[in-house]
Amino acid sequence: MKLAFSLFRYFPYGGLGRDFLRIAKECQKRGHEVHVYTFLWEGEFPQGFHHTQLSVSGMSNHQRVNNFSKQLRKSLLAQPINDRFDLVIGFNKTENLDLYYAADPCFEAKARQQHGKLYRMSKRYRIYRAMEESVFAPDKNVELLFISDIQMEIVKKLYHTPAQRFHLLPPGVDRSRVRPDNADEIRAKTRNSLSLRDDDKLLLMIGTSYKTKGVDRSMEALASLPEPLKSKTFLLVAGEEKLKKYQSLAKRLGIEKQVHLPGARDDVPDLLLASDLLLHPARHENTGTVLLEAIAAGTPQLVSGVCGYAFHVHKADTGKVLSEPYRQSEFNQTLLEMLTSDDWQNWQRNALRYMRTSDIFSMPEKVADIIEETGKTRSIGNVYRNL
């Protein structure tokens, strides 16, 4: 098939971008032709893919999103009649999709939780609501690929979308995160490169949008540790963000020497092996693939209960899940208990056992299967139906 994939922005360190890339590569491996539409691409472009970078205008995100949807439709319709796309797969909500990969939480649900009626009169709300309706409305012909059963049920309730359009996916951990045979050697080498001693504790956070992921919460927990444990504990945050605010916070908390903010890193698998604990006290988190990446590496976790994949941590007994609503005092105390616990090796063994016995890898293959099945049942994609 000739497949069109659309996403607003690709950058190599975001979860959405990595999911897209692995799905598109799986489709390419099966012999399908991959075309990608974005308005921004950062990093190396995959061999064999075809890329169209759309020129979008607008002073605000919602204006650019609306413009992207219009430009995407225009570009798709410009294809010669005998060379049209079989399917359009979207990783953000836009019009005219055949399949939508639902990595983002439901906009309408967030709008109702966080804003009043006045917000629903804004242009921003109307645009995002229209994009969401173009994907979820009962009369739309879009297959919905969900990675969160919680979000799936929210959408069903709010939009009354027919159940047969939903596909709940297994997790899709990249196998590069699996703990290798020489893990101890990698751990020692990486810790040495970070100037860590054998008795130092390394806390790791991974992800963009530091506020959403709770980087400030982790800094406060680190600052609350008693001496001499605090001076031997270090926090490394790997991910894109404007760092000045968090550098200032570390200084204000008196832990600037223990906090490392290197930005995005290419050596995340090595950092997972070098770490003693993955922290993920997120304020919002649709799933949290990083939790499963830590499980695959054998790194214990301390996470907030809002994470969609937090149940894996509890089920596998690979760390601790904080109660909701979030309390900083609970996080502080639990971090202290975990850093001084004798259960570290048990958590690691449990993680590796869970990794070997659970399906946490097959998402890209499952999505490719659904794409192929959808292609068999549709003679023409949604973007061409009303011509």
N, C-alpha and C positions, 0 to 999 in steps of 0.2 A: 504494500500500500504506500501511497504518498501521504505522509502525515505532517500536519502543521502543529507545532507546539508554541504556545504563547505564554509569556510571563513578563511582568513589567521590567524587572531588573534581575540580572544574574551576577552574583559575585560568589567566588569559590568557597567562602567560609560560612555562608548561610545555610540553614537546614533545608529551606525550600529549594534553593539552587542545587544543592547536592542531591536531593531527592529527584528533581527534574532530570539532572544529568544521568543518573543511574538508570532511570526509566527509559530515557531516550536512547541511551547506549544499548540497553537490552533490546529495544525495538530495532535498532540498527543491526545488531547481531543476528536478528531473525530475518534480515533481508529487506526491511522496510526503509523507505527513503525519508530522512529526517530533515525538516525545515523548521527553523526557529525564528520567532518574531519577538523582539524586545525593544525597549527604548533606551536601554543601557546594558552593556556587557563589559564586565571587568574580568581580567584574567585570560588565560590561554583558551583559544577556541578549538573544540574537538575536531579531529580529522574526519572528513567525510560528511559533516553536517553542512547545511546551507543556512546562512544567517541573513535576515533582513532587519536592519535597525530602523525603526519607525521614528520619524521626526514629530515630536509632540510638543505642544505649547501649553501654557497655563502657569499662573503665578502660584497656584496651590496644588496640593496632591490630588484633590478630587477633580480639579479641572484637567490635570494631566491624565488621570485615569479615564475620564470621559473622552478626551481627545484620542487616547490610545485605542479605545474600543472602536471609535469611528475610523481611525486610520487602519486598524487591523482589518475591519470589514472591507474597506476600500481596496486594500492590497490583496486580500483573498479573492475578491470578485474580479480583480484584474487578471487573474490566471486565465489562459486560453481554455475554451470550453472542453477541448479534448485532453487537457492536462490539469484538471482541477484536483484539489485535495480530497482524499477519501474521508478523512476525519480531521477535526480540529480539537486539540487537547489543551485545555487551559489550566494554568497553575495560579491564576488570579481570576476573580470574577469579572467576566466581560460578556457581551452579547455574542450570539451565534456559535456557541461551543457545542460540541458533540459529547465531550467528556470533561468533567471538572474534578481536579485533584484538590480536595478540601483540606489544605494545611492551615488556613486561617480560621479563627472562631467566627461564629455567626454575628454579623454586624448588627442586625436588628435586635438581637438579644442584648448585646453590649449597649446599644443606644437606649434601650428601655431601662437597663440597670443603672446607667451612669448619667443620664440626661433627662430633663423634663420635657413637657409638651412643646415648649418654645423651640427647642433644638430641632424638632421635626419639621419646622417651617423653613429651616435653613437650606441653602442650595447644596451644601455638603451632604446633608442627610438625604436629600432627594436623589442625588446622583448615586450614592452608595447603595441606597435602598433599591433603586432601579436596576443596578448591576446585579444585586443579589436576587431580585425577582426574576431576572433574565435567566438565572441558573436554577433556582429552587421552585419557581411557581409551578402549580400542578399541571398546567397546560404546556409546559416546556418539554422538549425531547432531549434532555441532557442526562447522561449517566453520571452518577455522583459517587466519587471514590473517597471514602472517609477513613482517616487514620484514628479518629476518636469516636468511640461509641456514644460518649456523653454529648458531643456536638451533633452527632447524627440524630439523636432523640430530640434535641432542642429544635433543629430545623424541621423535623417531622411535625412537631407541635405547632410551631409558628407559621409554617407555610402550607401545611396539609399536603405535602409532597407524597405522591404514591410510593409505597414501600418498595415496589419492585425496581425502582430506579436507584436504590442505594446499594453500595457494595462496601462492606467493612473489611479493611485491609489488615493483614498482619504487619508487625513492625518491619522496618527495612534497615537494619544496622549494616553498615559497610563492614565487610569481612576484614578490612585492614585493621579494624579495632580488636580483632581476636588476639588473645594473649599468645605470643609465640613461644617456642621452646627456649629461646635465649632471653626470656623476659628479664631475668635477674641481671644479666649482663647489660641490657639496655637501660634498666633502672639505674644501675650504678653509674654508667657513663653519663646519662642525662642529669642525674643529681649532681655529679661532679661538675658538669658544665654550668650548673646553676649555683655552684659554690656552696652546696649543702653538705653538712656533716651527717654521719651515720645516725645520730640521735635527733637530728632535726625532723620536724613534721612539715610536710608540704600539703597545703590545701589547694585544690584546683577548681576553678570555675571556667566554663566554656560557653561562649555565645555572645551575640551582639545584643544591643539594647540593655545596658547595664542596669537601668532602673527596673525594667520588667523582670530581669533575671535575679534581682536582689543583691547586687554587688555591695551596696551600702549596708545591707543586713549582715553580710558576711564580714565586712570590716568591723562592724560594731561587735559582733560575736568574738572576733579575734582580739579586739581591744579589751574585752571583758575577761580574758583568760588570766589566771593568776600567774605570778612569777614563781619559778623560773620557766614554766611551760611557755608563757607568751613569747619570751625572747628567743625560744627555739622553734617557734611555729611561724610559717611563712605562707602567704596567700599569693597565688599566681592566677591572673585572669587573662585568658586567651580569647580575643575577640575584638571586633571593630567597635569603636566608640570615641566620642570626644572626651579626652582623658583628664583635662584640667580640673574639672569638678571633683573627680574621684581622687586625684592626687592631692587636692586641697583637703578633702575629707580625711584621707590617711594621715596627713600632717596634723590636722586638728585633733585626731584621736591618738596621736603619739605613736603611730605604727608605720610611719613612712619607710622605715628601713626593712620592714617585714612584708610590705606589699609591692608586688611587681606587676606592672601594667604594660606588657610589651606589645599590645595590640594583637592583630590576627597572627596566627602561627601556622606553619605548615607541618609541625611535628607533634600534632595532637596525640597520635597513638603512643609516642614515646613519653609524652607528658603524663598520660593516664597511667603508664607503668611506673613512672617516677613518683607519683603522688601517693599519699597515705589516705586521702579522703577526697571524694568529689562533693562539692557543695552546690546545691541548686535550690536556694530558698526563693523561688520565683513568686512574683505577685500574680502573674497570669501565665499559663502554659498549656497549650492545646494538648500536647502529648509529652514532649521532652525526650527526644531520641537519645540525647546525651546520657540519660540515665541508663539506657540499655547498652550504650557504648562502653560505659564504665563497667557494667556487669560483664560484658564480653572480655574486657581487659583484666577482670578480677580486682577492680578497685572499689572498695566500699563507698557508700553514698549516704549523705544526709540531705534530705529534700523536703520541700513544702508539700502539703497535702493537696494543693490545687493542681499539681502536675497530673496530666492525663495518664502517664505511665508510672505514677507513684505506686500503683497497686503491684507492679512487678517487684519493686523493692521489698514491699511487705510480704508478698507471696513467696519470694525466693529467700527471704531473710538475709539480705545483703547489706543491711544498714538500718537507718532509722527514717521514718516519715513523720514530720511534724503535724500536729493537730491543727484544725481550722476552727475558728479564725486564728490567724497567725499571731503569735506572741513572741516578741524578741527575747524575753526572759527564758522561754522554753528553748529557743534556738541556742542561746548562750549556754544553758545548762547541759543540753544534749551534746553540743560540741565538746564541752569539757569531759563529759562522761565517755564519749567515743574515743577521744584522744588518749585517755588514760585506761581504756578497757583492754582486757586480755582477749577479746573476741575478734580481733582484727583478722587472724588467720581463718577463723570459722566463717566470717563474712566473705572472705576471698574464696574459700573452698565452695561455699554455697553459690556464689556468683558463677564460678566456672562450671559447676554442676548444672545450674539453670541454663547457662548458655548452650551446653551440649544437649540438653533434653527438651528445649522449647524452640518454637518457631519464631525467631526474632530477626530473621534475615531475608525472607522471601518476598517482601513487598514489590520490588521492581518486576520480578517474574510474574507475580499475580496481576499487576497492572497491565503488563504486556499481554497477558492472556485475555483480560477484559477488553482491551483495545482491539485485539484480533476478533473476538466474538462479536463485538459491536460492528466492526467492519463487515462481517458476514451478513448481518441482518439489515444493513442500510445501503440502499442503492445510491443515495446522495446525501451529503452532509447538510447540517442545519443552515449553513450560510447560503446555500443555493436553493433552498426549498421554496422560497417565495418569489423567485425570479419569474 
